[in-house]
Amino acid sequence: MTTPKRPGAPSATASDESKARIFLAVACLWPLFVLALFAASAPQLKEARQHPRELLDKNNKINQDVRFKFRKVLDRVDVMGYGPTHPRVAVVIVGENNEKIISSVESLFRHTSLERIFAVVVCVEGRESDSALLEELEKIDNGAVPHWHGLRADIHLPGESDAEDKADHGSRIQVLFNNEKLGISESRSEAVEYIHLLSQQHESTGIKSPQEDLLLLLLQSGAQFVENHDWLAPVTGALIVPPPLIASANKQSPFGAMKLANAVAFNTEGSGKRTSFDLTFAPIISDASATDINLSDGKSYPTPVWNGAAIAMRLNTYRFLPAQDASLTEEWPANLELSLNLWLCADGMDMIRDVEIVNSELMPHNPLSPEMMARFAAAWMDDVTANQIYHEYSKTFHELTHLEWETLLSKARGSTDFPIDLTERCRSFAWYARHVNTDITEAIVTAAKEVAREDEERKAEMKIKLEEAKKVAMEEAARKAEAAAAEAKQAAEDAEAAQKAAVAEKAAQDEAAKKEAEEAAAKKDGEQPDANKDGEQPDADKDGEQPDANINEENAMPDMAHGEEPKKPAKPLRENNLEIISQAKPVDIKFVDISDGHKEHPHMGALDEDGNPGYIHDETALRLNPPPFSFSGPKFEMGCKLRDNNYRMLTEKVKLDIEGHKAAEDSGKKRDKIFCLVYTIEKFHDRIPAIRETWGPHCDGFMVGSTKTDKSLGTVEIPHEGPEEYNNIWQKVRSMWSYIYDNYYEKYDWFHIGGDDLFLILENLRLYLESEEIRTAANGGINLPNGDETMQTPLFLGRRFSYMGDMNDIFISGGSGYTMNKASLKLLVTEAFPNYFPHAHTFSEDTMVAKLLRKLNVFPYDTKDDNGGERYMPFMPGHHYGYKLPPGNPMDSQDWYAKYSINIKEGKDHCAEQSVAFHYVKGNDMYRLYAMIYGKCPAGTYP
């Protein structure tokens, strides 16, 4: 049997081994002694709860000094096996390529003593199983590659039967196959949780000591350990000293006290190099500062970001990190989040000179997408820093407006699994930029100055606008006062003229009476006036006409040549809505085909399940064959019993108007038909069943625009211009609306669009759209329609926001969706799409739609109810129930919601009783809201 020489291990003689045993007995006491000293010097938990931020910085240098002294002690200790001073390591590898996975596992076994390997968990993405991969990994597990037992090198060649040696191996490699790609963050978290459960099982059976604090190694698929380097010894020395405990500032944290901890990032960049990022969060390689290197005796230095090849830390360090965003599916964003966790909420990362690795994957220098950038800003930055980051980021992404940026921040913060209060629980990002990632320090300072200058300019501009508005208002008031005075003067003149006319008429009447009396006296001989001679009627009556004086006004009829007299609504439109309606021109709602043979975007139609063009989706299938409401069990009952703010809003304010809906159904009148359009991508198809089992079947027509056609889900692949990515949603929505217009326009009265986290109350929406108010608005704003109109006023309904408080720049938030009538949809597709921004690539489709319609004088309609309650909600019901406006002027606030909202109310008064839409509703929340609103909760659980 060939015995490989352990890299860096000297040949041992009998004398050397004897000396080593003597030295071992003495040296083993040193770690325990240092541990005792460290434990005595560590701050107590009670003090940590009082000053979490101060302790982070105060103890940083102390911890660093103790760690370096302890590393030197461990360098002189040669302890085999594992325990408090030499814990075992659990390894996690996430990948898809078999060759890369196998090469990394082989490299690990070649450079690590088996006694120190607790488990190797391989997460294979996108496969149910792979027998070939399992077979190769099993060979490695059985010793078919060179490996180590302590200082003893070993290998088991095919055909050998050294049962005793093979028994020492155990079964270290575990493979987890993920049928669907979970992504880097979620796969790592699942693997770590598996290791934790395995550790608990070992402790319960007595084969692992609770004092052994397992190490965790995250190893990139394809990464290789550098030859002649024993990586585990220096890593153990860097991580072995237990850090002090610190209480989380969030008292409701499930973790309670949080361990401060550091990590060791393996060097791939080269001597003295480190990984950082610029202000687009694209990775860059930079030089470590001389100060950082000198502080650590030249053996290690901090790195702002983990490069992705390999990183080691305690297992519980990873488990207790406060931010673990499962949506970070790609390598770089996931590594970036881990790095910020370690630096801001723990004790940072060191690059150690003696720990190197070769990475087969080159790190791409790509900026984060706007959505991903906003997630990091929302999680880790305060509003001021996030604004500074946007200022620099927008220099690269020129199309990203401030409004779009703030919309993305709001979307991120509204995610149900989004980490909260990180800026309170951890260090600030500004601290990180000043002291750790110094490559962005200068840029942050410059951005801060530019943002401050722009804020001052904006305030000055707003002040000027305010003064101008006051001036215009005063001029308007003066004009109205002058007009009123002129009107009063005219009225007085008219009254004087009327008085004179009355005097003149009285004089004429007196003169006529006098003349009549004289004529009567002159004809006392019995002669009659010529007009009545022989009983004839006056000439004016000869043709059957009556004199004007004998007209009976009560019998006068209106001119019926043009149908019945127009009817007016019981209550006229509010003044602001009448002004909005008056600016839009009526549209002939007859369908006009502009598809031109479906040869070009955005009218290229849809693809069927096999990718063939020309597919027409059956939009009535869901309404005719709705799936059953399947959610049940303990989680369902718990949701119905939960008395949170969602419960309070739905029991104290928002109601399903079932009586109004039933009365409308029983009236026999034709109901308005609503088409519901949801947009998503294949990755999130798991969100669609919840919609299909809840509010989806209440729509007359239903479709999901996606990247893949699946008839069982109602998803339809609609090709569009440009790539399929978040930053190109505008082109996707252009094609979806064009598809709806081309195929369903004539069958429906209203069209509503929203994302896969939208929740609609269709009965309330339908009653609102059928109300006298909306019917009047669609008919020009004065009279009710009679039902056979061919012209219609475009209506654009939803939740209105004003950009930065500017009432001349109002748009509808896409969160709860927007609703259009036939006139509005036709105008959008046939006039706006071809002529405005036809080739723009942006994610902000809602603001783009508002921008296009504004160019055609169609403005967002105010959908509040008579009490000022909003009908379309950008968040969950509970969010609005608990929301409080910040004190002072909203324009001076960092709260974008207060700044952009228009006359909103707080608490339950924020929502209309007949609300129609909520946003950020996913998974179990979709079932829960539906159950509470539609009476699906088990008896005794709700309300």
Buried (B, 14 or more C-beta within 10 A) or exposed (E): EEEEEBBEEEEEEEEEEEEBEEEEEEBBEBBEEBBEEBEEEBBEEEBBBEEBBEBBEEBBEBBBEBBBEBBEBBEEBBBEEBEBBBBBBBBBBBBBBBEBBBBBBBBBBBBBBBBBBBBBBBBBBEBEEBEEBBEBBEBBBEBBBBBBBBBEBBBBEEEEEEEEBBEEBEEBBBBBBBEEBBBBBBBBBBBBEBBBEBBEEBEEEEEBEEEBBBBBBBBBBBBBBBEEBBBBBBBBBBBBBBBBBBBBBBEEBEBEBBBBBBBBBBBBBEEBBBBBBBBBBBBBBBEBBEEBBEBBEEBBBBBBBBBBBBBBBBBBBBBBBBBBBBBBBBBBBBBBBBBBBBBBBBBBBBBBBBBBBBBBBEBEEEBBBBBBBBBBBBBBBBBEBBBBBBBBBBEEBEBBBBBBBBBBBBBBBBBEEBBBBBBEBBBBBBBBBBBBBBBBBEBBEBBBEEBEEEEEEEEEEBEEEEEEEEEEEEEEEEEEEEEEEEEEEEEEEEEEEEEEEEEEEEEEEEEEEEEEEEEEEEEEEEEEEEEEEEEEEEEEEEEEEEEEEEEEEEEEEEEEEEEEEEEEBEEBBEEEBBEBBEEBEBBEBEEEEBBEEBEEBBBBBBBBBEEEEEBEBEBBBBBEEBEEBEBEEEEBBEBBEEEEBBBBBBBBBBBBBEEBBEEBEEEEEEBBBBBBBBBBBBBBBBBBBBBBBBBBBBBBBBBBBBBBBBEEBBBBBBBBBBEBBBBBBBBBBBBBBBBBBBBBBEEBBBBBBBBBBBBBBBBBBBBBBBBBBBBBBBBBBBBBBEEEEEBBBBBBBBBBBBBBBEEEBBBBBBBBBBBBBBBBBBBBBBBBBEEBBEEBBBBBBBBBBBBBBBEBEBBBBBBBBEEEBBBBBBBBBBBBBBBEBEEEEBEEBEBBBBBBBBEBBEBBBBBBBBBBBBBBBBBBBBBBBBBBBBEBBEEEBBE
